[in-house]
Amino acid sequence: MKLSDLSIKRPVLAVVMSLLLLVLGIMSFTRLTLRELPAIDPPIVSVSVDYTGASAAVIESRVTQVLEDALAGIEGIDTINARSTNGRASVSIEFNANRDIEAAANDVRDAVSRVADRMPEEARPPEIAKVESDADPIIWFNMSSSVMDTLELSDYADRYVVDRFSSIDGVAQVRIGGRQRYAMRVWLDRDQLAARGLTVNEVETALRNENVELPAGRIESADRDFTLRVERSYVAPADFASIPLGKGNDGYVVRLGDVAKVELASSERRAYFRSNGEPGIGLGIVKTSTANALDVARDTRAEADRIAQTLPKGTQIFVAFDNTTFIEAAVERVYATL
């Protein structure tokens, strides 16, 4: 029996089936995850290693080449692209389309772990990541201030703004563009070092040995227990300037302030973020893979309006880029078509 014959003989059943399909369609239309492009993750795994202070040639010989040799034997590799820059090595491995990305990432982790002991001790541990289609921010907010510099603005956003955005349903990560972190910068004077017979390695060793915070055990009594720790007394630039480096022939204790300038500044002086010519920072919202992009963008916009009311005087937050505009326009055309 054909469907048309069944519908003619049993019209009530046909109406009920039509209404059921209509209800299911409306529910699906309002609840399905919306995104601009299909969720297709390319089979690419990246490995990056930070080695602060090393030149590109040193990075190439001591880090990049070691990683390339270890990764070359993994099954299913299509291409390997390596890049060596000052202070950083990046290796991108693209696998065949039929290769499972999870298994490929595990193979990369195993290969990198086997050569971890061949890396320089000063280098940071390798970071392994998969290229995911949901890893890009869907909306960017800009923060600028006329009373705070970039360091203060980055610290304020990290303390008071990022957590408020992260608590919104559907938000997976909040990225801070142009962030600058506080760091104690030591500017060595080579003439003063040479005059006192000191080397850079001796200064580095003194900083490593002095700038530590160690546990000191416990004190136990019949009624109470106390946990002890050695308080680290180096907080301000003047504290670091007083670190002893050695003793001269005349018995004078050479301190860090005698051979260097110590200041509290940004850890990365070359990180800048400008909007309309004004310095500031950016806040990128990354959604979860199952979240509705329109809902996340709508909720973050509303939260940004509430945050703007609590910002210090002279500080503002506004939308700089919203990728969901195209999704919303496409959904409106679907509504019009229906």
Sequence and secondary structure as in RCSB ss.txt:
>XXXX:A:sequence
MKLSDLSIKRPVLAVVMSLLLLVLGIMSFTRLTLRELPAIDPPIVSVSVDYTGASAAVIESRVTQVLEDALAGIE
GIDTINARSTNGRASVSIEFNANRDIEAAANDVRDAVSRVADRMPEEARPPEIAKVESDADPIIWFNMSSSVMDT
LELSDYADRYVVDRFSSIDGVAQVRIGGRQRYAMRVWLDRDQLAARGLTVNEVETALRNENVELPAGRIESADRD
FTLRVERSYVAPADFASIPLGKGNDGYVVRLGDVAKVELASSERRAYFRSNGEPGIGLGIVKTSTANALDVARDT
RAEADRIAQTLPKGTQIFVAFDNTTFIEAAVERVYATL
>XXXX:A:secstr
  HHHHHHH HHHHHHHHHHHHHHHHHHHHHS   SS     SEEEEEEE TT  HHHHIIIIIHHHHHHHTTST
TEEEEEEEEETTEEEEEEEE TTS HHHHHHHHHHHHHHTGGGS TTS   EEEE  TT S SEEEEEEESSS H
HHHHHHIIIIIHHHHHTSTTEEEEEEET   EEEEEEE HHHHHHTT  HHHHHHHHHHHS   EEEEEE SS E
EEEE      SHHHHHT EEEE TTS EEEHHHHEEEEEEES TT   EETTEE EEEEEEE TTS HHHHHHHH
HHHHHHHHHHS TTEEEEEEEETHHHHHHHHHHHHHH 
